[in-house]
């Protein structure tokens, strides 16, 4: 039980740091909020094809 409490405290610290850094903005892994257009899709397909 104590290990869970410590884990939750650590998670809260990380979340607080993240909130201070990003505020209401999206995280990098969620993108920068720009709409996706056909060029972006084509570029993503090219990158996927190159990695295979």
C-alpha positions in Angstrom: 0.0 0.0 0.0 2.8 2.4 0.8 4.5 1.8 -2.5 1.3 2.8 -4.3 1.1 6.1 -2.3 4.7 6.9 -3.2 3.9 6.1 -6.9 0.9 8.3 -6.9 2.9 11.1 -5.2 5.5 10.8 -7.9 2.9 10.8 -10.7 1.3 14.0 -9.2 4.8 15.7 -9.2 5.3 14.7 -12.8 1.8 15.9 -13.8 2.3 19.2 -12.0 5.7 19.8 -13.8 4.0 19.0 -17.1 1.2 21.4 -16.4 3.6 24.1 -15.5 5.6 23.5 -18.7 2.7 23.1 -21.2 -0.3 24.9 -19.5 -3.2 24.4 -21.8 -1.1 23.5 -24.8 -0.9 20.0 -26.3 2.0 17.8 -25.6 4.4 17.2 -28.4 3.1 13.7 -29.1 -0.4 15.2 -29.7 0.9 17.6 -32.3 0.8 21.3 -32.5 -2.9 21.7 -33.1 -2.6 22.4 -36.8 -5.2 20.9 -39.0 -4.2 17.8 -41.0 -4.2 18.4 -44.7 -3.5 16.1 -47.7 0.2 17.1 -47.8 0.7 16.1 -44.1 -0.9 12.7 -44.8 1.2 12.2 -47.9 4.4 13.0 -45.9 3.4 10.6 -43.1 2.8 7.9 -45.7 6.2 8.5 -47.3 7.9 8.3 -43.9 6.1 5.0 -43.1 6.9 3.6 -46.5 10.6 4.5 -46.1 10.8 2.8 -42.7 9.5 -0.5 -44.1 
